[in-house]
Amino acid sequence: MISFSVNSGELATMLQSIARVVPTQDPNRLRTELLFEIEGKRLRITGSNPQYKISGVVELTEESTGNCCFTIPPSDIVDYVKDISDQGLRFDYEPDNDLGRGPLKMSFQGGEIRFTATDGENYPAFEKEDNSETKQFTLQCNLISEALDAVLPSASQDSSRRALSGVCFRFFPQSLDIVTTDSVILSRYTISGSFLSGSEDGDKKSFILPPNCASFLKGYLPRYNEEDLEISFTEKSILFKVREVEIESLLIDANYPNYVSIIPTECEYSLTMKTFNLRSVIKRMVKFIPDDGIISLKANGNEILLQTEKNEENKFAEEVIKGIENPNGLALTIYFDKKRLMTTIDNINTEDILFKIIDNTRPVLIAPAMPSSQDEGVEKKEKSDESKAKRGDLLNLISVFAPSAQ
């Protein structure tokens, strides 16, 4: 018999995080279970699906009586441990090598539960890569989470478009781009800094992260705030490490579009307005717009007129927003897809929002607008504060409908 003890609160926290990635159905039954690996005073718990896996370590309260590994269905243990008050838990496992499984007992104050555990030696693992170069870099957890939160809404929801369904990380000599696009909206989050040596050739220094792993990281990493996230990747897989937690994922084997070539470097016109005002107006107007409907934005002087199309029920709405900054006197109407415009604006969390426009036939740049004047002293203080987390620059490029289509 192998015995080990662990704190219920620490175990519950780890189980709830890891169980989220475990599928309820899979051709390999072991993948629908959690892997427990006990060695000395450490318990490593792993959950996986065909695309990515996460594992974390919980320190045992005392040395285990032996080393072992086994799997347990999440339904047998996660909720039970979560509802137990903070206390010590004792596990007793009797492996049966002939049967490949054995009884497992969990004892706690006032009770115990028993279930069957399966030998974990055959738990599925990602295929090892031979002679593959590994590249490494480090970013703060909250910065990666913030970037993924900003760009994921623009990723393609069409699983057949494998590259566009993922998140592209592309390295340049002095920056890192984190990009998504569904061919109508493109979102780019740029982080300044030199992250990989030899990244002069950006095409060779990039990878595409699958959407399910990106979504998991977006929700999981904020708990670590400004702690460093160690990232290493090869041609086929990537590994994220923070404290004792490891998240490993396969990468999407596809070529990402050359998005750099479609982002305009100069725009003659710009409009700046309050994000809250624009978002509020559009949210009031959406009930008058069909799901595939169009909303128009007409600039004239220091105001814009937003209008909906008349629908089958003859519903129509229009509102004016005043106090717009329009330095070059833009006077034209631009037509946007309702859903895409809402997605883009919801992605902006600054007080002001900036539209950069060439004309009403080419994509429009939409980005957070920085205040026109800043307290220089405060700015310098923030730059000199080394403990302050970096922040990236967000840019959204949204396609428009040509006027002739109206």
BAVEXVEX-971366 format. One record per residue (C-alpha): residue number from 0; residue in three letters; chain; x, y negated, z. Coordinates in steps of 0.25 Angstrom, whole numbers. Each point is the difference from the previous one (the first is absolute). Last residue first. Layout:
+-----+---------+--------+-------+-------+-------+
: num : residuo : cadena :  east : north :    up :
+-----+---------+--------+-------+-------+-------+
: NUM :     ALA :      A :     X :     Y :     Z :
...
+-----+---------+--------+-------+-------+-------+
This chain:
+-----+---------+--------+-------+-------+-------+
: num : residuo : cadena :  east : north :    up :
+-----+---------+--------+-------+-------+-------+
: 405 :     GLN :      A :  -102 :  -201 :  -202 :
: 404 :     ALA :      A :    10 :     8 :    -7 :
: 403 :     SER :      A :     5 :   -12 :    -8 :
: 402 :     PRO :      A :     5 :    -6 :    13 :
: 401 :     ALA :      A :    10 :    11 :     2 :
: 400 :     PHE :      A :    -3 :     8 :    13 :
: 399 :     VAL :      A :    11 :    -1 :    10 :
: 398 :     SER :      A :    12 :     9 :     5 :
: 397 :     ILE :      A :     5 :    -1 :    14 :
: 396 :     LEU :      A :    14 :    -2 :     5 :
: 395 :     ASN :      A :     2 :     0 :    15 :
: 394 :     LEU :      A :    13 :    -5 :     7 :
: 393 :     LEU :      A :     4 :     3 :    14 :
: 392 :     ASP :      A :    13 :    -5 :     6 :
: 391 :     GLY :      A :     6 :     8 :    11 :
: 390 :     ARG :      A :     2 :    -3 :    15 :
: 389 :     LYS :      A :    12 :     3 :     8 :
: 388 :     ALA :      A :    -2 :     3 :    15 :
: 387 :     LYS :      A :     6 :   -10 :    10 :
: 386 :     SER :      A :    11 :     6 :     8 :
: 385 :     GLU :      A :    10 :    -8 :    -8 :
: 384 :     ASP :      A :    -6 :   -13 :     4 :
: 383 :     SER :      A :     8 :   -10 :    -9 :
: 382 :     LYS :      A :   -10 :     0 :   -11 :
: 381 :     GLU :      A :   -11 :    -3 :    11 :
: 380 :     LYS :      A :     8 :   -12 :     5 :
: 379 :     LYS :      A :     2 :    -5 :   -13 :
: 378 :     GLU :      A :   -14 :     0 :    -4 :
: 377 :     VAL :      A :    -4 :    -6 :    14 :
: 376 :     GLY :      A :    10 :   -12 :    -3 :
: 375 :     GLU :      A :    -5 :    -2 :   -14 :
: 374 :     ASP :      A :   -14 :    -1 :     4 :
: 373 :     GLN :      A :    -7 :     4 :   -13 :
: 372 :     SER :      A :    -6 :    -8 :   -11 :
: 371 :     SER :      A :    -8 :     6 :   -12 :
: 370 :     PRO :      A :    -5 :    11 :     9 :
: 369 :     MET :      A :     2 :    14 :    -7 :
: 368 :     ALA :      A :   -10 :     5 :    -9 :
: 367 :     PRO :      A :    -3 :    15 :     0 :
: 366 :     ALA :      A :     0 :     6 :   -14 :
: 365 :     ILE :      A :    -9 :     1 :   -13 :
: 364 :     LEU :      A :     7 :     0 :   -13 :
: 363 :     VAL :      A :   -10 :     0 :   -12 :
: 362 :     PRO :      A :     0 :     9 :   -12 :
: 361 :     ARG :      A :    -1 :    -6 :   -14 :
: 360 :     THR :      A :   -12 :    -5 :    -7 :
: 359 :     ASN :      A :    -4 :   -12 :     8 :
: 358 :     ASP :      A :    13 :    -7 :    -1 :
: 357 :     ILE :      A :    14 :     0 :     8 :
: 356 :     ILE :      A :    -6 :     1 :    14 :
: 355 :     LYS :      A :     6 :     0 :    14 :
: 354 :     PHE :      A :   -11 :     2 :    11 :
: 353 :     LEU :      A :     5 :    -3 :    14 :
: 352 :     ILE :      A :    -8 :     4 :    13 :
: 351 :     ASP :      A :     1 :    -8 :    13 :
: 350 :     GLU :      A :    -2 :     4 :    14 :
: 349 :     THR :      A :     8 :    13 :    -2 :
: 348 :     ASN :      A :    -6 :    14 :     0 :
: 347 :     ILE :      A :    -1 :     3 :   -15 :
: 346 :     ASN :      A :    -4 :    14 :    -3 :
: 345 :     ASP :      A :   -15 :    -3 :     1 :
: 344 :     ILE :      A :     2 :    -9 :   -12 :
: 343 :     THR :      A :     6 :    11 :    -9 :
: 342 :     THR :      A :   -11 :    10 :     4 :
: 341 :     MET :      A :   -11 :   -11 :    -2 :
: 340 :     LEU :      A :     6 :    -3 :   -14 :
: 339 :     ARG :      A :     1 :    14 :    -4 :
: 338 :     LYS :      A :   -15 :     3 :     4 :
: 337 :     LYS :      A :    -5 :   -12 :    -7 :
: 336 :     ASP :      A :     7 :     1 :   -13 :
: 335 :     PHE :      A :     5 :   -14 :    -3 :
: 334 :     TYR :      A :    -3 :   -11 :   -10 :
: 333 :     ILE :      A :     8 :   -13 :    -1 :
: 332 :     THR :      A :    -6 :   -13 :    -3 :
: 331 :     LEU :      A :     9 :   -12 :    -4 :
: 330 :     ALA :      A :     5 :   -14 :     5 :
: 329 :     LEU :      A :    13 :     1 :     6 :
: 328 :     GLY :      A :     5 :   -14 :     5 :
: 327 :     ASN :      A :    15 :     3 :     2 :
: 326 :     PRO :      A :    -1 :    -2 :    15 :
: 325 :     ASN :      A :   -13 :     8 :     3 :
: 324 :     GLU :      A :    -1 :     0 :    15 :
: 323 :     ILE :      A :   -14 :     4 :     3 :
: 322 :     GLY :      A :    -8 :    -9 :    10 :
: 321 :     LYS :      A :   -14 :     5 :    -5 :
: 320 :     ILE :      A :    -6 :    14 :    -1 :
: 319 :     VAL :      A :   -12 :     0 :    -9 :
: 318 :     GLU :      A :   -11 :    11 :     1 :
: 317 :     GLU :      A :    -7 :     8 :   -11 :
: 316 :     ALA :      A :   -11 :    11 :     1 :
: 315 :     PHE :      A :    -9 :     7 :   -10 :
: 314 :     LYS :      A :   -10 :    11 :     1 :
: 313 :     ASN :      A :    -8 :     2 :   -13 :
: 312 :     GLU :      A :    -4 :    14 :     5 :
: 311 :     GLU :      A :     8 :     6 :   -12 :
: 310 :     ASN :      A :    12 :    -8 :     5 :
: 309 :     LYS :      A :     4 :   -15 :    -3 :
: 308 :     GLU :      A :    15 :     0 :     1 :
: 307 :     THR :      A :     6 :    -6 :    12 :
: 306 :     GLN :      A :     6 :   -14 :     2 :
: 305 :     LEU :      A :    12 :    -6 :     7 :
: 304 :     LEU :      A :     2 :   -15 :    -2 :
: 303 :     ILE :      A :    14 :    -6 :     4 :
: 302 :     GLU :      A :     3 :   -13 :     6 :
: 301 :     ASN :      A :    12 :   -10 :     0 :
: 300 :     GLY :      A :    -1 :    -3 :   -15 :
: 299 :     ASN :      A :    -7 :    10 :    -8 :
: 298 :     ALA :      A :     2 :    15 :     2 :
: 297 :     LYS :      A :   -10 :    10 :    -4 :
: 296 :     LEU :      A :     0 :    14 :     6 :
: 295 :     SER :      A :    -9 :    10 :    -6 :
: 294 :     ILE :      A :    -5 :    13 :     7 :
: 293 :     ILE :      A :    -2 :    13 :    -9 :
: 292 :     GLY :      A :    -8 :    12 :     3 :
: 291 :     ASP :      A :     3 :    15 :     1 :
: 290 :     ASP :      A :    -6 :     1 :    13 :
: 289 :     PRO :      A :   -11 :    -9 :    -3 :
: 288 :     ILE :      A :     1 :   -14 :     5 :
: 287 :     PHE :      A :   -11 :    -8 :     8 :
: 286 :     LYS :      A :     3 :     8 :    13 :
: 285 :     VAL :      A :    14 :    -4 :    -2 :
: 284 :     MET :      A :    -2 :   -15 :     1 :
: 283 :     ARG :      A :     1 :    -2 :    15 :
: 282 :     LYS :      A :    13 :     8 :     1 :
: 281 :     ILE :      A :     5 :    -8 :   -12 :
: 280 :     VAL :      A :    -3 :   -13 :     8 :
: 279 :     SER :      A :     6 :     5 :    13 :
: 278 :     ARG :      A :    13 :     5 :    -7 :
: 277 :     LEU :      A :     2 :   -13 :    -7 :
: 276 :     ASN :      A :    -2 :    -8 :    13 :
: 275 :     PHE :      A :     9 :     9 :     9 :
: 274 :     THR :      A :    11 :    -1 :   -10 :
: 273 :     LYS :      A :     1 :   -15 :     0 :
: 272 :     MET :      A :     4 :    -5 :   -14 :
: 271 :     THR :      A :    12 :    -1 :    -9 :
: 270 :     LEU :      A :    -1 :    -1 :   -15 :
: 269 :     SER :      A :    12 :     1 :   -10 :
: 268 :     TYR :      A :     2 :    -3 :   -14 :
: 267 :     GLU :      A :    12 :     1 :    -9 :
: 266 :     CYS :      A :     4 :    14 :     4 :
: 265 :     GLU :      A :    15 :     5 :    -1 :
: 264 :     THR :      A :     6 :    14 :     3 :
: 263 :     PRO :      A :   -12 :     7 :    -6 :
: 262 :     ILE :      A :    -1 :    15 :     6 :
: 261 :     ILE :      A :    -1 :     9 :   -12 :
: 260 :     SER :      A :    14 :     4 :    -2 :
: 259 :     VAL :      A :     2 :     3 :    15 :
: 258 :     TYR :      A :   -11 :    11 :     0 :
: 257 :     ASN :      A :     9 :     9 :    -9 :
: 256 :     PRO :      A :   -10 :    12 :     2 :
: 255 :     TYR :      A :     4 :    11 :    10 :
: 254 :     ASN :      A :     6 :    13 :    -5 :
: 253 :     ALA :      A :    -5 :    13 :     6 :
: 252 :     ASP :      A :     4 :    10 :    10 :
: 251 :     ILE :      A :    -8 :    -5 :    12 :
: 250 :     LEU :      A :     8 :     2 :    13 :
: 249 :     LEU :      A :    -2 :    12 :    10 :
: 248 :     SER :      A :    -1 :    -5 :    14 :
: 247 :     GLU :      A :     7 :     1 :    14 :
: 246 :     ILE :      A :    -4 :    -7 :    12 :
: 245 :     GLU :      A :     9 :     2 :    12 :
: 244 :     VAL :      A :    -3 :    -5 :    14 :
: 243 :     GLU :      A :    10 :     0 :    11 :
: 242 :     ARG :      A :     3 :   -15 :     0 :
: 241 :     VAL :      A :    -4 :    -4 :   -14 :
: 240 :     LYS :      A :     4 :     8 :   -12 :
: 239 :     PHE :      A :    -5 :     0 :   -14 :
: 238 :     LEU :      A :     4 :    11 :   -10 :
: 237 :     ILE :      A :    -2 :    -1 :   -15 :
: 236 :     SER :      A :    -1 :    11 :   -11 :
: 235 :     LYS :      A :     3 :     3 :   -15 :
: 234 :     GLU :      A :    11 :    -8 :    -5 :
: 233 :     THR :      A :     6 :    -2 :    14 :
: 232 :     PHE :      A :    -5 :    -9 :    11 :
: 231 :     SER :      A :     5 :    -5 :    14 :
: 230 :     ILE :      A :    -8 :   -10 :     8 :
: 229 :     GLU :      A :     3 :    -4 :    15 :
: 228 :     LEU :      A :   -11 :    -8 :     6 :
: 227 :     ASP :      A :     6 :   -11 :    10 :
: 226 :     GLU :      A :    -9 :    -4 :    11 :
: 225 :     GLU :      A :    -8 :   -13 :    -2 :
: 224 :     ASN :      A :   -14 :     5 :     3 :
: 223 :     TYR :      A :     1 :    15 :     3 :
: 222 :     ARG :      A :   -15 :     1 :     2 :
: 221 :     PRO :      A :    -1 :    -7 :   -14 :
: 220 :     LEU :      A :     5 :    13 :    -7 :
: 219 :     TYR :      A :   -12 :     9 :     0 :
: 218 :     GLY :      A :   -10 :    -8 :    -8 :
: 217 :     LYS :      A :     8 :    -4 :   -12 :
: 216 :     LEU :      A :     8 :    13 :     1 :
: 215 :     PHE :      A :   -12 :     8 :    -2 :
: 214 :     SER :      A :    -5 :    -8 :   -12 :
: 213 :     ALA :      A :    14 :     1 :    -6 :
: 212 :     CYS :      A :     0 :    15 :     2 :
: 211 :     ASN :      A :   -14 :     2 :    -7 :
: 210 :     PRO :      A :     4 :   -10 :   -11 :
: 209 :     PRO :      A :    13 :     8 :    -5 :
: 208 :     LEU :      A :    13 :    -8 :     1 :
: 207 :     ILE :      A :     6 :    -4 :   -13 :
: 206 :     PHE :      A :    15 :    -1 :    -1 :
: 205 :     SER :      A :    10 :   -11 :    -4 :
: 204 :     LYS :      A :    15 :    -2 :    -2 :
: 203 :     LYS :      A :     3 :     5 :   -14 :
: 202 :     ASP :      A :   -10 :   -10 :    -6 :
: 201 :     GLY :      A :     6 :   -11 :     8 :
: 200 :     ASP :      A :    14 :     1 :    -6 :
: 199 :     GLU :      A :     8 :   -10 :     9 :
: 198 :     SER :      A :    -4 :     9 :    12 :
: 197 :     GLY :      A :    14 :     4 :     2 :
: 196 :     SER :      A :    -1 :    -1 :    15 :
: 195 :     LEU :      A :   -14 :     1 :     5 :
: 194 :     PHE :      A :    -7 :    -9 :    10 :
: 193 :     SER :      A :     5 :   -14 :    -4 :
: 192 :     GLY :      A :   -10 :   -10 :     6 :
: 191 :     SER :      A :   -13 :    -7 :    -3 :
: 190 :     ILE :      A :   -13 :     8 :     1 :
: 189 :     THR :      A :   -10 :    -2 :   -12 :
: 188 :     TYR :      A :   -14 :     5 :     1 :
: 187 :     ARG :      A :    -6 :     2 :   -14 :
: 186 :     SER :      A :   -15 :     2 :    -3 :
: 185 :     LEU :      A :    -5 :     2 :   -14 :
: 184 :     ILE :      A :   -14 :     0 :    -4 :
: 183 :     VAL :      A :    -6 :     4 :   -13 :
: 182 :     SER :      A :     9 :    12 :    -4 :
: 181 :     ASP :      A :    -3 :     7 :    14 :
: 180 :     THR :      A :    13 :    -6 :     6 :
: 179 :     THR :      A :     9 :     2 :    12 :
: 178 :     VAL :      A :    13 :    -5 :     4 :
: 177 :     ILE :      A :    11 :    -1 :    11 :
: 176 :     ASP :      A :    11 :    -8 :    -5 :
: 175 :     LEU :      A :    14 :     0 :     7 :
: 174 :     SER :      A :    10 :   -12 :    -1 :
: 173 :     GLN :      A :    14 :    -5 :    -2 :
: 172 :     PRO :      A :     6 :    10 :   -10 :
: 171 :     PHE :      A :   -13 :     6 :    -4 :
: 170 :     PHE :      A :    -8 :    12 :     5 :
: 169 :     ARG :      A :   -13 :     5 :    -4 :
: 168 :     PHE :      A :   -10 :     7 :     9 :
: 167 :     CYS :      A :   -13 :     4 :    -8 :
: 166 :     VAL :      A :   -13 :     3 :     8 :
: 165 :     GLY :      A :    -8 :    12 :    -6 :
: 164 :     SER :      A :   -13 :     1 :    -8 :
: 163 :     LEU :      A :     7 :    -7 :   -12 :
: 162 :     ALA :      A :    10 :    11 :    -2 :
: 161 :     ARG :      A :   -10 :    11 :     1 :
: 160 :     ARG :      A :   -10 :    -6 :   -10 :
: 159 :     SER :      A :    -9 :    13 :     1 :
: 158 :     SER :      A :    -3 :    -4 :    15 :
: 157 :     ASP :      A :    -8 :   -12 :    -5 :
: 156 :     GLN :      A :    -1 :    -9 :    13 :
: 155 :     SER :      A :    11 :    -9 :    -6 :
: 154 :     ALA :      A :     8 :    -8 :    11 :
: 153 :     SER :      A :    -5 :   -14 :     2 :
: 152 :     PRO :      A :    -5 :     2 :    14 :
: 151 :     LEU :      A :    13 :     6 :     4 :
: 150 :     VAL :      A :     8 :   -13 :    -2 :
: 149 :     ALA :      A :    -2 :    -8 :    13 :
: 148 :     ASP :      A :    -2 :    11 :    10 :
: 147 :     LEU :      A :    13 :     7 :    -6 :
: 146 :     ALA :      A :     8 :   -13 :     2 :
: 145 :     GLU :      A :    -5 :    -2 :    14 :
: 144 :     SER :      A :     3 :    15 :     4 :
: 143 :     ILE :      A :    14 :    -1 :    -6 :
: 142 :     LEU :      A :     2 :   -13 :     8 :
: 141 :     ASN :      A :    -5 :     5 :    13 :
: 140 :     CYS :      A :     9 :    12 :    -1 :
: 139 :     GLN :      A :    13 :    -8 :    -2 :
: 138 :     LEU :      A :     8 :     4 :   -12 :
: 137 :     THR :      A :    12 :     9 :    -2 :
: 136 :     PHE :      A :     7 :     6 :   -12 :
: 135 :     GLN :      A :     5 :    13 :    -5 :
: 134 :     LYS :      A :     3 :     7 :   -13 :
: 133 :     THR :      A :     2 :    15 :    -1 :
: 132 :     GLU :      A :     6 :     6 :   -13 :
: 131 :     SER :      A :    -6 :    14 :    -3 :
: 130 :     ASN :      A :    10 :    12 :    -1 :
: 129 :     ASP :      A :   -11 :    10 :     3 :
: 128 :     GLU :      A :   -14 :    -4 :     5 :
: 127 :     LYS :      A :    -7 :     8 :    10 :
: 126 :     GLU :      A :   -14 :     4 :    -2 :
: 125 :     PHE :      A :   -10 :    -7 :    10 :
: 124 :     ALA :      A :    -3 :     9 :    11 :
: 123 :     PRO :      A :   -12 :    10 :     3 :
: 122 :     TYR :      A :    -1 :     7 :    14 :
: 121 :     ASN :      A :     6 :    14 :    -2 :
: 120 :     GLU :      A :     7 :     0 :    13 :
: 119 :     GLY :      A :   -12 :    -6 :     8 :
: 118 :     ASP :      A :    -5 :    13 :     6 :
: 117 :     THR :      A :   -15 :    -2 :     2 :
: 116 :     ALA :      A :    -6 :    -4 :    13 :
: 115 :     THR :      A :   -13 :     6 :     6 :
: 114 :     PHE :      A :    -8 :    -7 :    10 :
: 113 :     ARG :      A :    -2 :    -2 :    15 :
: 112 :     ILE :      A :    -5 :   -12 :     8 :
: 111 :     GLU :      A :     3 :    -3 :    15 :
: 110 :     GLY :      A :    -6 :    -6 :    12 :
: 109 :     GLY :      A :     0 :    -9 :    12 :
: 108 :     GLN :      A :    13 :    -8 :    -2 :
: 107 :     PHE :      A :     6 :     5 :   -13 :
: 106 :     SER :      A :     4 :    13 :    -7 :
: 105 :     MET :      A :     1 :     3 :   -15 :
: 104 :     LYS :      A :     1 :    14 :    -3 :
: 103 :     LEU :      A :     5 :     6 :   -14 :
: 102 :     PRO :      A :    -2 :    14 :    -4 :
: 101 :     GLY :      A :     8 :     6 :   -12 :
: 100 :     ARG :      A :     2 :    -1 :   -15 :
:  99 :     GLY :      A :     9 :     7 :   -10 :
:  98 :     LEU :      A :    -6 :    14 :     3 :
:  97 :     ASP :      A :    13 :     7 :     1 :
:  96 :     ASN :      A :     8 :   -12 :     6 :
:  95 :     ASP :      A :   -11 :    -2 :    11 :
:  94 :     PRO :      A :     3 :   -13 :     7 :
:  93 :     GLU :      A :    -5 :    -2 :    14 :
:  92 :     TYR :      A :    -1 :   -15 :     3 :
:  91 :     ASP :      A :    -3 :    -7 :    13 :
:  90 :     PHE :      A :    -3 :   -15 :     0 :
:  89 :     ARG :      A :     0 :    -9 :    12 :
:  88 :     LEU :      A :    -6 :   -14 :     0 :
:  87 :     GLY :      A :     4 :   -11 :     9 :
:  86 :     GLN :      A :   -10 :   -11 :     3 :
:  85 :     ASP :      A :    -7 :   -12 :    -7 :
:  84 :     SER :      A :   -15 :     4 :     0 :
:  83 :     ILE :      A :    -5 :    10 :   -11 :
:  82 :     ASP :      A :    -8 :    -5 :   -11 :
:  81 :     LYS :      A :    11 :    -1 :   -10 :
:  80 :     VAL :      A :     5 :    14 :     3 :
:  79 :     TYR :      A :   -13 :     6 :    -4 :
:  78 :     ASP :      A :    -2 :    -9 :   -12 :
:  77 :     VAL :      A :    13 :     4 :    -6 :
:  76 :     ILE :      A :     1 :    15 :     5 :
:  75 :     ASP :      A :    -9 :    10 :    -8 :
:  74 :     SER :      A :    -4 :    -9 :   -11 :
:  73 :     PRO :      A :    14 :    -3 :    -4 :
:  72 :     PRO :      A :     2 :    15 :    -3 :
:  71 :     ILE :      A :    13 :     5 :     7 :
:  70 :     THR :      A :    13 :     4 :    -6 :
:  69 :     PHE :      A :    12 :     6 :     7 :
:  68 :     CYS :      A :    15 :    -2 :     2 :
:  67 :     CYS :      A :     9 :     6 :    11 :
:  66 :     ASN :      A :    12 :    -4 :    10 :
:  65 :     GLY :      A :     0 :     6 :    14 :
:  64 :     THR :      A :    -3 :    -3 :    14 :
:  63 :     SER :      A :    -3 :   -15 :    -3 :
:  62 :     GLU :      A :     8 :   -10 :     8 :
:  61 :     GLU :      A :    -8 :   -10 :     7 :
:  60 :     THR :      A :   -10 :   -11 :    -2 :
:  59 :     LEU :      A :     1 :     2 :   -15 :
:  58 :     GLU :      A :     4 :   -12 :    -9 :
:  57 :     VAL :      A :   -10 :    -2 :   -11 :
:  56 :     VAL :      A :     6 :     0 :   -14 :
:  55 :     GLY :      A :    -7 :    -4 :   -13 :
:  54 :     SER :      A :    -3 :     6 :   -14 :
:  53 :     ILE :      A :    -7 :    -6 :   -12 :
:  52 :     LYS :      A :    -3 :     7 :   -14 :
:  51 :     TYR :      A :    -2 :    -4 :   -14 :
:  50 :     GLN :      A :    -6 :     4 :   -13 :
:  49 :     PRO :      A :    -5 :    14 :     2 :
:  48 :     ASN :      A :    -5 :    -3 :    14 :
:  47 :     SER :      A :     8 :     0 :    13 :
:  46 :     GLY :      A :    -1 :     0 :    15 :
:  45 :     THR :      A :    13 :     2 :     9 :
:  44 :     ILE :      A :     1 :     0 :    15 :
:  43 :     ARG :      A :    14 :     0 :     6 :
:  42 :     LEU :      A :     1 :     4 :    15 :
:  41 :     ARG :      A :    13 :    -3 :     6 :
:  40 :     LYS :      A :     6 :     4 :    14 :
:  39 :     GLY :      A :     8 :    13 :    -6 :
:  38 :     GLU :      A :    -6 :     3 :   -13 :
:  37 :     ILE :      A :   -15 :     1 :    -3 :
:  36 :     GLU :      A :    -6 :    -1 :   -14 :
:  35 :     PHE :      A :   -15 :    -2 :    -1 :
:  34 :     LEU :      A :    -6 :    -1 :   -14 :
:  33 :     LEU :      A :   -14 :    -5 :    -2 :
:  32 :     GLU :      A :   -10 :     8 :    -8 :
:  31 :     THR :      A :    -7 :    -2 :   -14 :
:  30 :     ARG :      A :    14 :     2 :    -7 :
:  29 :     LEU :      A :     1 :    14 :     6 :
:  28 :     ARG :      A :   -12 :     4 :    -8 :
:  27 :     ASN :      A :     7 :    -2 :   -13 :
:  26 :     PRO :      A :   -11 :    -1 :   -11 :
:  25 :     ASP :      A :    -4 :   -13 :     8 :
:  24 :     GLN :      A :   -12 :    -4 :     7 :
:  23 :     THR :      A :    -2 :   -10 :    12 :
:  22 :     PRO :      A :    12 :    -7 :    -4 :
:  21 :     VAL :      A :    10 :    -5 :    11 :
:  20 :     VAL :      A :     4 :   -15 :    -2 :
:  19 :     ARG :      A :    -8 :    -5 :    12 :
:  18 :     ALA :      A :     5 :    11 :     9 :
:  17 :     ILE :      A :    13 :    -8 :     2 :
:  16 :     SER :      A :    -5 :   -12 :     6 :
:  15 :     GLN :      A :   -10 :     6 :     9 :
:  14 :     LEU :      A :    10 :    11 :     5 :
:  13 :     MET :      A :    11 :   -10 :     3 :
:  12 :     THR :      A :    -9 :    -8 :     9 :
:  11 :     ALA :      A :    -6 :    12 :     7 :
:  10 :     LEU :      A :    13 :     6 :     3 :
:   9 :     GLU :      A :     5 :   -13 :     7 :
:   8 :     GLY :      A :   -13 :    -1 :     8 :
:   7 :     SER :      A :     0 :    15 :     4 :
:   6 :     ASN :      A :    15 :     0 :     5 :
:   5 :     VAL :      A :     7 :    13 :    -4 :
:   4 :     SER :      A :     4 :    13 :     6 :
:   3 :     PHE :      A :     6 :    13 :    -7 :
:   2 :     SER :      A :    -1 :    15 :     2 :
:   1 :     ILE :      A :     5 :    11 :    -9 :
:   0 :     MET :      A :    -5 :    14 :     3 :
+-----+---------+--------+-------+-------+-------+
